[in-house]
């Protein structure tokens, strides 16, 4: 592998190291699949089928912040095709649903109020808006494809999301392998043009991150480690040689708090030991952890999930653990490819099984939380909730300053949504 100190990737090392220093985030799967109880929904239910009666997006982000999570990624559109914002390009959205709240807007504003970096997930597999496409629901994976008309629809919706809601920190494109490679390149470049500081994830599928499927998910700024943990041999190695060039590409473990991505009645959270192990192994082996916590049909994160996250936070506090020092255990973020990596992996927990725009809104009060400006030095920037620092800047406050977490008021929302 070619020696390098910078890499050929779009984003500078300092920006990618700052993303790694965030360490811990919340994946939020919520939408039509919450209500029709089908993760791979056929998108055949009317928009009114989506009808949360106590929707409280602020509660979601309060829970994330008080657990020590520093960013969150929301499923703006999943396999059902139902959109959590009132898109101009379809009538299958929250504006025509049982609860008309613009969830994307509420999510971004809740993140801004709490110093949590917002991210958007968008699924290329869409069973409602086919436009002649064959999705994996309708055919075998290797035969699935999208038409040009669908890709134009996806392009328009991604532009709509990235121009109407302010600065977005992470953009997650799922099932990119059913998009032609030239289109993926164009879409990646358009996302980078609209949100130049965003970290772009093209999800390459279920794996431990040791190999990357270039044909399925290139280009990307991040590599997903879905339903697995980095292996114990080398941990996650961010330096990758792709088509003759060396890139620095951080890794992100994503897995649900229970067994299911969307809320399912009776899906209990994993044991305290397993959740703690997932965090320690992910971070100790050089990857971020994006832990999925699905709100229920009322539109709130249920109490048993909140309690499990409280216990996880308490266990991390007892150990004196935080995201940045654990990243230093492996130091993969700053070593050039040939240098040795210190070995200090904790025991690996048991793994679970898996299955394979309206008018421009005002932006003058949005915080400048651009994470590539946050120092990656762990002692200078301890992981935590955030407080305002200077004109439009955010600094990360010490864990001890998070009164809500210390008093046990995890997840209580001072700004309940309608």
Protein Blocks (a to p, Z undefined) as FASTA:
>chain_A
ZZdfkbpafbdfklmmmmmmnopacdddedjklmnopakaghlacfklpccfkbcfklmm
mmmmmnopabdcddfbafkopacbdcfkbcbdfklmmblcdfklmmmmmmmmnopacddd
ddfbdfklnnopacfklmcfklgccdfklmmmmmmmmmmmmmmnopafbdcdehkllpcf
klmmmmmmmmmmmmmmbccdddebjcehlaccfklmpccfbdcdehiacdfklopafbdc
eehiacdddddddddfblbfbdcehiacddfklmmmmmmmmmmnopacdddddddfkopa
cfklmmmmmmmmmmmmmnopafklmmmmnommmgcfklccddfbdcdddddddddeijad
dfklpccfbfklpcfbfklmccdddddehjhiacdddfklmmmlmnopghiafbdcZZ
